Amino acid sequence: MKRLFVLSLLLILLVVVFVGCGGGADATSPSDGESGGGGPVGQAEAATCAANRKTIAAAAQQYYGMEGTYPTSIQQLVPGYLQSVPACPSGGTYTLQGSTVTCSVHGQ
């Protein structure tokens, strides 16, 4: 019985901590899971986009190392340096200038 009580308390504590971490939504951020806001979905999309930009930039650096010039478009990196062009999860488009990758939604 004591073991069940302790496990119940731990479960309640975990739920309180988990719910507390997801709080903090304000009136300016979408709370219904829309993308582009400061909520968890928007943050995840921004993080994925940042990872995509780093992947494209690294491929552009590799291209430069092998070819001696930077690619003029992201498509030049496929298939030798990228299997395919990653897609921004928020629907943005990526542009490449040298090794700098910019997203139309998330910027650099």
Helices and strands as residue ranges (DSSP letters): H 2-22, H 40-67, G 74-77, E 94-97, E 100-103
